[in-house]
């Protein structure tokens, strides 16, 4: 005899019964507690995944922005002969389609001294007309000005370097270079003091505590470079086109050169970030998995507790499919609501991550996310829509899979056996 077809799948009757089972009665308190822990576990797992992935995305994005805000996308270095024709080479490179700017510079390591301390620093000589093309510096001047930079005979330094050396606008910073004048007694260090005309804050502690910008001609004289440049920085309209434009840039240079792009210079750093990001995703996914396993245990106990009810429903004409769907809805409701509440919680935290960091720092009287350790002066969070959707789908799939076995057990329950022992 054919089994009756019963109600339509996911009918109002099945939803009513499933939602009724979600409401705990006095003798089902323990089952309700397990369901509650499952809900909280999925909610916290999803929220944690979203927050951690957003912070890591923001961390990577901020670092790339800061690094490329002060360093070119491609560095051109001379081969065989010094870069004395830097002006002509820069002009040719600037005419290439897709190149935003080509900036020659002179660079060298120095010991910087101020009123209260000394510190290692990196001096970079830049032409005044090229400064607007370096947004990390030109758009982040906190004190002073970069106007008439070539004729001011001064230097621009980062905020952290100024703080550590106890210097401000108008004070003089003493620079000591080992590559000084050549004398019969050998090479003597070059010591010279420069007034500070501008203080900038890039937002990346490594740069704010080490960079010193100097007029190009003065840097040539200071480092004994005569009419030479150390290299040329090339800024592109699209940082991801460095590989595609390499041949065109080499051709435009018109001389033997070595090109290195930002990915090659920071390969180890960004590779480590990517590995850490993937590992964090895998580890935090286990939180959602554990919460999903709690759904299995909670539903299994609910099925055992509701054996008598299931038997009565079966004798009244409820199909196995209807019973399966009732318990599937019960478990899926926990996973679905937990997932979307977790998404909302994660979004709220991501949108207020810096305020939360400052509040926790104030409460604990410690510095959370120290700039000296993490390079950035604030905690970034960048939610990626595709990644968030992937987290939601993963959590829902795990939750739904966890409900299948208990629901199948409920559907396979023999009403005769269930009623015999009541």
HELIX and SHEET records of a PDB file:
HELIX    1   1 UNK A   12  UNK A   22  1                                  11    
HELIX    2   2 UNK A   26  UNK A   28  5                                   3    
HELIX    3   3 UNK A   29  UNK A   70  1                                  42    
HELIX    4   4 UNK A   86  UNK A   94  1                                   9    
HELIX    5   5 UNK A  128  UNK A  133  5                                   6    
HELIX    6   6 UNK A  135  UNK A  138  1                                   4    
HELIX    7   7 UNK A  159  UNK A  165  1                                   7    
HELIX    8   8 UNK A  205  UNK A  208  1                                   4    
HELIX    9   9 UNK A  216  UNK A  222  1                                   7    
HELIX   10  10 UNK A  239  UNK A  241  5                                   3    
HELIX   11  11 UNK A  242  UNK A  253  1                                  12    
HELIX   12  12 UNK A  262  UNK A  265  1                                   4    
HELIX   13  13 UNK A  267  UNK A  305  1                                  39    
HELIX   14  14 UNK A  307  UNK A  315  1                                   9    
HELIX   15  15 UNK A  320  UNK A  351  1                                  32    
HELIX   16  16 UNK A  353  UNK A  364  1                                  12    
HELIX   17  17 UNK A  371  UNK A  374  1                                   4    
HELIX   18  18 UNK A  385  UNK A  411  1                                  27    
HELIX   19  19 UNK A  415  UNK A  420  1                                   6    
SHEET    1   A 9 UNK A 141  UNK A 144  0                                        
SHEET    2   A 9 UNK A 190  UNK A 200 -1                                        
SHEET    3   A 9 UNK A 154  UNK A 158  1                                        
SHEET    4   A 9 UNK A 211  UNK A 215 -1                                        
SHEET    5   A 9 UNK A 118  UNK A 126  1                                        
SHEET    6   A 9 UNK A  99  UNK A 113 -1                                        
SHEET    7   A 9 UNK A 231  UNK A 236 -1                                        
SHEET    8   A 9 UNK A  74  UNK A  78 -1                                        
SHEET    9   A 9 UNK A 257  UNK A 261 -1                                        
SHEET    1   B 7 UNK A 141  UNK A 144  0                                        
SHEET    2   B 7 UNK A 190  UNK A 200 -1                                        
SHEET    3   B 7 UNK A 154  UNK A 158  1                                        
SHEET    4   B 7 UNK A 211  UNK A 215 -1                                        
SHEET    5   B 7 UNK A 118  UNK A 126  1                                        
SHEET    6   B 7 UNK A  99  UNK A 113 -1                                        
SHEET    7   B 7 UNK A 172  UNK A 177 -1                                        
SHEET    1   C 2 UNK A 182  UNK A 183  0                                        
SHEET    2   C 2 UNK A 186  UNK A 187 -1                                        
END                                                                             
